[in-house]
């Protein structure tokens, strides 16, 4: 299966949005310090954050890497097939991006990046570009985009909880 859009990998460029697509950029503070950064990065790269969101997730590998297939199932009904297009594993930045495949309700790409700033603050940034690919996402218009923003905000909330919970367990 091939991607349903042309600009594969474009979420690497902060702020880029191809013509005809809607941008998304949500940044959430997760916590502070190296331990929080490592925990958050691991939760993103092993799909734990996605699983904790309460969505169904099927993956062809337990760790994110280019060409890993991912299917997210929403509400037990809507299947959203994707493929990882790039990953980052840097000193202060770890994450992944996946792009849509045929059958996904949207067309585009979404990136999940855990970053640690110079002052030690850890952030999750979810950035994406998308446009409707199915009749129901076209019909949903702004409401469908609102759901995407809510999903991105929920990713940050869930990741922060995962990191806080681990700190409390020790």
URWOKA-V162788 format. One record per residue. N is the residue number from 1. SS is DSSP state (2 for helix, 1 for strand, 0 for the rest). PSI is psi in degrees with one decimal (NA if undefined). BURIAL is + if it has 16 or more other C-alpha atoms within 10 Angstrom, else -. Layout:
BEGIN
n=N ss=SS psi=PSI burial=BURIAL
n=N ss=SS psi=PSI burial=BURIAL
END
This chain:
BEGIN
n=1 ss=0 psi=139.5 burial=-
n=2 ss=0 psi=165.5 burial=-
n=3 ss=1 psi=155.3 burial=+
n=4 ss=0 psi=17.4 burial=+
n=5 ss=0 psi=163.4 burial=+
n=6 ss=0 psi=-37.1 burial=-
n=7 ss=0 psi=56.3 burial=-
n=8 ss=0 psi=127.5 burial=+
n=9 ss=0 psi=-0.8 burial=+
n=10 ss=2 psi=-15.7 burial=+
n=11 ss=2 psi=-8.8 burial=+
n=12 ss=2 psi=-30.8 burial=+
n=13 ss=0 psi=108.0 burial=-
n=14 ss=0 psi=126.0 burial=-
n=15 ss=0 psi=-8.6 burial=-
n=16 ss=0 psi=135.0 burial=-
n=17 ss=0 psi=118.2 burial=+
n=18 ss=0 psi=151.6 burial=-
n=19 ss=0 psi=138.4 burial=-
n=20 ss=0 psi=-1.4 burial=-
n=21 ss=0 psi=159.1 burial=-
n=22 ss=1 psi=130.6 burial=-
n=23 ss=1 psi=156.4 burial=+
n=24 ss=1 psi=135.1 burial=+
n=25 ss=1 psi=110.7 burial=+
n=26 ss=1 psi=125.4 burial=+
n=27 ss=1 psi=129.4 burial=+
n=28 ss=1 psi=131.9 burial=+
n=29 ss=1 psi=127.1 burial=+
n=30 ss=1 psi=-38.0 burial=+
n=31 ss=1 psi=-151.7 burial=+
n=32 ss=1 psi=148.2 burial=-
n=33 ss=0 psi=164.7 burial=-
n=34 ss=2 psi=-40.7 burial=-
n=35 ss=2 psi=-42.7 burial=-
n=36 ss=2 psi=-42.2 burial=+
n=37 ss=2 psi=-49.7 burial=+
n=38 ss=2 psi=-41.0 burial=+
n=39 ss=2 psi=-45.6 burial=+
n=40 ss=2 psi=-43.3 burial=+
n=41 ss=2 psi=-43.2 burial=+
n=42 ss=2 psi=-40.5 burial=+
n=43 ss=2 psi=-35.2 burial=+
n=44 ss=2 psi=-46.4 burial=+
n=45 ss=2 psi=-19.3 burial=+
n=46 ss=0 psi=9.7 burial=+
n=47 ss=0 psi=5.4 burial=+
n=48 ss=2 psi=-41.4 burial=+
n=49 ss=2 psi=-45.8 burial=+
n=50 ss=2 psi=-43.6 burial=+
n=51 ss=2 psi=-40.3 burial=+
n=52 ss=2 psi=-19.8 burial=-
n=53 ss=0 psi=-20.0 burial=+
n=54 ss=0 psi=8.8 burial=-
n=55 ss=0 psi=156.5 burial=-
n=56 ss=1 psi=141.9 burial=+
n=57 ss=1 psi=126.1 burial=+
n=58 ss=1 psi=132.2 burial=-
n=59 ss=1 psi=151.6 burial=+
n=60 ss=0 psi=-4.1 burial=-
n=61 ss=0 psi=147.1 burial=-
n=62 ss=0 psi=-12.5 burial=-
n=63 ss=0 psi=139.5 burial=-
n=64 ss=0 psi=135.6 burial=+
n=65 ss=0 psi=154.9 burial=+
n=66 ss=0 psi=140.0 burial=-
n=67 ss=0 psi=5.5 burial=-
n=68 ss=0 psi=130.1 burial=+
n=69 ss=1 psi=140.0 burial=+
n=70 ss=1 psi=131.9 burial=+
n=71 ss=1 psi=118.0 burial=+
n=72 ss=1 psi=131.9 burial=+
n=73 ss=1 psi=123.3 burial=+
n=74 ss=1 psi=133.2 burial=-
n=75 ss=0 psi=23.2 burial=-
n=76 ss=0 psi=2.1 burial=-
n=77 ss=0 psi=-47.5 burial=-
n=78 ss=1 psi=116.3 burial=-
n=79 ss=1 psi=134.8 burial=+
n=80 ss=1 psi=88.6 burial=+
n=81 ss=1 psi=136.0 burial=+
n=82 ss=1 psi=171.6 burial=+
n=83 ss=1 psi=137.9 burial=+
n=84 ss=1 psi=128.5 burial=+
n=85 ss=1 psi=-28.8 burial=+
n=86 ss=1 psi=157.2 burial=+
n=87 ss=1 psi=159.0 burial=+
n=88 ss=1 psi=135.9 burial=+
n=89 ss=1 psi=82.5 burial=-
n=90 ss=0 psi=172.7 burial=-
n=91 ss=0 psi=-42.0 burial=-
n=92 ss=0 psi=13.3 burial=+
n=93 ss=1 psi=123.2 burial=+
n=94 ss=1 psi=139.1 burial=+
n=95 ss=1 psi=-169.7 burial=+
n=96 ss=1 psi=162.8 burial=+
n=97 ss=1 psi=141.1 burial=+
n=98 ss=1 psi=150.4 burial=+
n=99 ss=1 psi=156.1 burial=+
n=100 ss=1 psi=145.5 burial=+
n=101 ss=1 psi=171.3 burial=+
n=102 ss=0 psi=136.7 burial=+
n=103 ss=0 psi=-14.8 burial=-
n=104 ss=0 psi=141.3 burial=+
n=105 ss=0 psi=-17.1 burial=+
n=106 ss=1 psi=169.0 burial=+
n=107 ss=1 psi=121.6 burial=+
n=108 ss=1 psi=-154.9 burial=+
n=109 ss=1 psi=147.3 burial=+
n=110 ss=1 psi=134.0 burial=+
n=111 ss=1 psi=144.4 burial=+
n=112 ss=1 psi=109.7 burial=+
n=113 ss=1 psi=127.2 burial=+
n=114 ss=1 psi=124.3 burial=+
n=115 ss=1 psi=143.1 burial=+
n=116 ss=1 psi=120.5 burial=+
n=117 ss=0 psi=174.0 burial=-
n=118 ss=0 psi=-28.0 burial=-
n=119 ss=0 psi=5.1 burial=-
n=120 ss=0 psi=-2.9 burial=-
n=121 ss=1 psi=137.1 burial=+
n=122 ss=1 psi=131.4 burial=+
n=123 ss=1 psi=147.6 burial=+
n=124 ss=1 psi=126.6 burial=+
n=125 ss=1 psi=126.1 burial=+
n=126 ss=1 psi=119.0 burial=+
n=127 ss=1 psi=146.4 burial=+
n=128 ss=1 psi=165.9 burial=+
n=129 ss=1 psi=138.6 burial=+
n=130 ss=1 psi=164.9 burial=+
n=131 ss=1 psi=156.5 burial=+
n=132 ss=1 psi=144.2 burial=+
n=133 ss=0 psi=-15.1 burial=+
n=134 ss=0 psi=159.4 burial=-
n=135 ss=2 psi=-38.2 burial=-
n=136 ss=2 psi=-29.1 burial=-
n=137 ss=2 psi=-31.9 burial=+
n=138 ss=2 psi=-44.7 burial=-
n=139 ss=2 psi=-31.2 burial=-
n=140 ss=2 psi=-24.1 burial=-
n=141 ss=2 psi=-126.6 burial=-
n=142 ss=2 psi=-29.5 burial=-
n=143 ss=2 psi=-40.3 burial=-
n=144 ss=2 psi=-40.5 burial=+
n=145 ss=2 psi=-36.2 burial=+
n=146 ss=2 psi=-38.0 burial=-
n=147 ss=2 psi=-36.9 burial=-
n=148 ss=2 psi=-43.6 burial=-
n=149 ss=2 psi=-41.3 burial=+
n=150 ss=2 psi=-40.4 burial=-
n=151 ss=2 psi=-44.5 burial=-
n=152 ss=2 psi=-41.7 burial=+
n=153 ss=2 psi=-39.2 burial=+
n=154 ss=2 psi=-37.0 burial=-
n=155 ss=2 psi=-47.4 burial=+
n=156 ss=2 psi=-43.9 burial=+
n=157 ss=2 psi=-47.4 burial=+
n=158 ss=2 psi=-42.6 burial=+
n=159 ss=2 psi=-41.5 burial=+
n=160 ss=2 psi=-43.8 burial=+
n=161 ss=2 psi=-42.1 burial=+
n=162 ss=2 psi=-45.2 burial=+
n=163 ss=2 psi=-41.1 burial=+
n=164 ss=2 psi=-41.2 burial=-
n=165 ss=2 psi=-41.9 burial=-
n=166 ss=2 psi=-39.8 burial=-
n=167 ss=2 psi=-40.9 burial=-
n=168 ss=2 psi=-26.4 burial=-
n=169 ss=2 psi=-18.5 burial=-
n=170 ss=0 psi=NA burial=-
END
